[in-house]
Amino acid sequence: MSESARKKQRVSPNDSNHADHTLHSDLRHLSNLIPKPVTPFRRAISASAATPATHRTPNNIPIRTPGTAARTPRGATSLRAAGQGRRAAPTTPHAIRALRERANAARTPGRRRSGRVQRETPRDILRALSRTLAKDTVPADPSPEVPSRSSALDLADVDDGPDPVRPRLSMPLDDMYDDDSIHEPPPRESLLPDLPDDVDTGTLQSLEFGRRAYSEDPRAQFTARLSERFGDLNELGLDGEEFEVDGMFINRRRTLDPDRLLQEAIEEALDEDAQDVSGLGGLGLGQGEEVDEPTFRFTIPARIRREEREDQPPLDNHEDLENQNENEDEGSDEAGADAQLTLHNEDHEDEDIIEPLNNNTDWESDQDAQPEDPSLVAYREEPSAIDRSLLAHSPSPHPNAPQNRRQRKALHISRSGHEYPSFPAAVVKRIATGMVAKSQGTGKGKINKETLAVLVQTTDWFFEQVSEDLAAYAGHAGRKVVEEQDVVCLMKRQRQISANTTAFSLAQKMLPRELLQELRMQPVSAKGRRQKRKRMEAIQEEEDEDG
Amino acid sequence: MPATSLYPRGTVKKIVKAHANRGLSRNADILIFLNYLVFMEELLKESSIASKQAGERGISARSVRKVREGCLMKFKG
């Protein structure tokens, strides 16, 4: 209500406020209502024409013409001219003439151009001429204009054809060695070329080696773990030829004679301290035959010991061969033993192999400058003499060796001097096949013999490593007994046990139930560990004395 | 269950005792054998991967030789 009253005040102030208004007051009021002529005259006219409501505006509000018409004078004038043309006829003679000219121009369409009188241009003359001369010609319709292209776009038209091969932005490293470039290094042979054996190759076979003495080998001062010598062990069983190093020369010879290997192992076991055997000449000085062969040398780990074995010249008869096969089957877990085994198997199957083998040993003895009986050579050349040469004339490396010892079981010797058995291969096979079958899902996991041998070897290395680690932990704790907490600590360090994987959960996953139950009883005994330790130590010491 | 029957406990004990030059407490060998099982699983897994990469069928001795050093290093305490 109050708002409406205020509105009422504003719209008709004279009715409400001034009840007794005189003529003078009315005039004054009117003069207040009428806008003061602040704007110029022309503008006032246009403004009044455009906005008739300005009469009602109060005087304190300045009069403004709305829109752009007032702001742009040209627009205002055009507006005004339009209004004038419509309303009133022009009065001035100039305006009258101008109007008449414009009307004439509107009536004649040909000369429409701006209403002015056209002067004759040469172009007009030409157009008139063309109209008279060629009336029938239709103006040529221009073909639709091709949008103009820049030169760069025109060049890009080449791309309309088949795509060119993309350039390669990287270096062709893989192909670098394929082509015959001049940067290719000349071929170098890592081994000596095949030469006949009788060629005097005194200078050809000379080699240059590192100058460090073998005794100063930096690896030798560290612990000589079996597992750190993968290379030595794997290289023992070479098939075909071997090269041996004699001073500055290398000599070619055939693969290891298995019997010498066995003999070597025995002598090694007798000679406890020696870890690396460099030559038979150094070892078997007492035995007359081996002194003659100073070039036979290889490295064998010291801890392989064969307790009881049977020494035979290699090719005496097949029974002995079989025996030896058995021996090596049982005992050796070296890689070299595999090679020997295959060698013997080949001998079994095929007699022909034996003959070159014999010749090789002859060749070796030739190298040792032992004069060979020519009649004997001729005798061996006879084809029927193969068996006889096997029996009688094969140069057995150690005929004086004891004959009737047989190896039953291989016992290894640890670094601390204790004997230990090898982990049984059957168990390894069972575990491995089970695991392979489990990982493959269905079916049986198959482990072949060679793989099994490697797995057994790896198992031995693993136990050696783990035991030494456990011994270190127990020794650090000042104990003489390896306890469960040492193993748990080891597995923690192996990242097998973490906060969410306890040893027990791992055992639940991996171990059979019987062992799990044994482990389950463990916490009971773990409570009284402190009290039990003394007693356990005593027991252990007794056991050690026994062992 | 990879191993359906018991393992040769005495052998494991002997091996570890000989290497460590120390005695073993009563159930430590079970845990050691557990550790061995984990190791074998790892070794077989790695070697099967290696043999698959080499395009062999089954697990070859060569692949085992290739991976065993790394596995032993992994299980070094």
Interface residues (C-beta under 8 A of the other chain):
Chain A: S227 F230 N234 S414 R415 S416 H418 E419 Y420 P421 F423 P424 V427 V428 R430 I431 A432 G434 M435 V436 K438 S439 K446 I447 N448 E450 T451 A453 V454 L455 T458 T459 D460 W461 F462 F463 E464 Q465 V466 S467 E468 D469 L470 A471 A472 Y473 A474 G475 R479 K480 V481 V482 E483 E484 D486 V487 V488 C489 L490 M491 R493 Q494 Q496 A503 L506 A507 M510 L511 P512 E514 L515 E518 L519 M521 Q522 S525 M536 E537 I539 Q540 E541 E543 D544 G547
Chain B: M1 P2 A3 T4 S5 L6 Y7 P8 T11 V12 K14 I15 V16 K17 A18 H19 A20 N21 R22 G23 L24 S25 R26 N27 A28 I30 L31 I32 F33 L34 N35 Y36 L37 V38 F39 M40 E41 L43 L44 K45 S48 G58 I59 S60 A61 V64 R65 R68 E69 C71 L72 K74 F75 K76 G77
